[in-house]
Amino acid sequence: MALGLLSSGAAPAKDREPLRLAPSSKWHLDYAKDSCRIGRSFGEGDQKVTILIDRYEPGDPFRLQLIGKPVRTRRSDGIAELRFGPVGPMQERSYYSANASDKTPAIVLRGAMRIIPQPDEPEFEDAADPDAGDDAAAEKAARIAIAKAKRITPAEEAAATFLEVRKPAHQPLLLETGPLDKALAAMRQCTDELLDHWGIDVAKHATLSRPVIPKGNPGRWVLPGDYPPGKAWMGQRAIVMFRLNVDENGSVSACHIQNSIGDKAFDEAVCDALKRRARFEPALDSDGRPIPSYWLNAVNFHV
């Protein structure tokens, strides 16, 4: 059980010519209560692939899903290789395979990513290693929080014109997204409005001197014993994205489920565990004064 906070003679996929797919729909923006999503389809019929990009707070990191028969894989999970080109390098991200509501094959990235990774930035995996020491885990959490505050420029977003997927697709894919600046600008407007809906001071958060920082190891906040009863032996998996409201004292004042993939019992298990164990250093405004803020992350349940 694991919780993550979260030769046939054929040419290898990376050596094959990619299947180039032109857009078959416009970008669609979905304003939800706790998240923002843009989606677009490419290709037609059996070659159709849909991109879903989700953000749960202002900033550059996002979560990615790919849906369509061309991304079908026999593996239940593994490492995906993909990039937003030509500006971004190839990135490796862990994924698991799933099915959309209509049973269409899909792959879901476990952690978040950017169009262009920052130099020396820690990978946006969901949870710290539960076996890591508290100091090391806290340092990693702080680096991730600070890295999230960095910004990719609109010019860099405009220079990203395709998504290339080398793995796990049987044949490499090249989705001709076109410049991403306008789609991501609309998404930024949506995520800025999220803070206002949450009762967060948007202006003060734009100039924080320090974001919320976890105390100790977040990887020990949701433990194997928190797996909902009966779900582990059935092999049920889930990804639960959550938001914790953190007051001026660093205490958790509320837990919200922003999105989840799996049974609702996982949602309750996550919030119950976090309310008991999560502790933080509060966010500081530009003058160094503690202010109410939030902390976002996700828990991966898999066996």
Secondary structure, DSSP 8 states (H G I E B T S, - for coil): -EEE----S---GGGS--EEE-BSS--EEEE-SS-EEEEEEES-GGG-EEEEEEESSSSS-BEEEEESGGG--S-SEEEEEEEEETTS--EEEEEEEEE-TTS-EEEEESS-B-SS--TT-----SS--TTS-HHHHHHHHHHHHHHHT----HHHHHH--EEEEEESSSS-EEE-----HHHHHHHHHHHHHHHHHTT--HHHHTT-SB--EESS-GGGTS-GGGS-TTTTTTT--EEEEEEEEE-TTS-EEEEEEEEEES-HHHHHHHHHHHHHH--EE-EE-TTS-EE-EEEEEEEEEE-
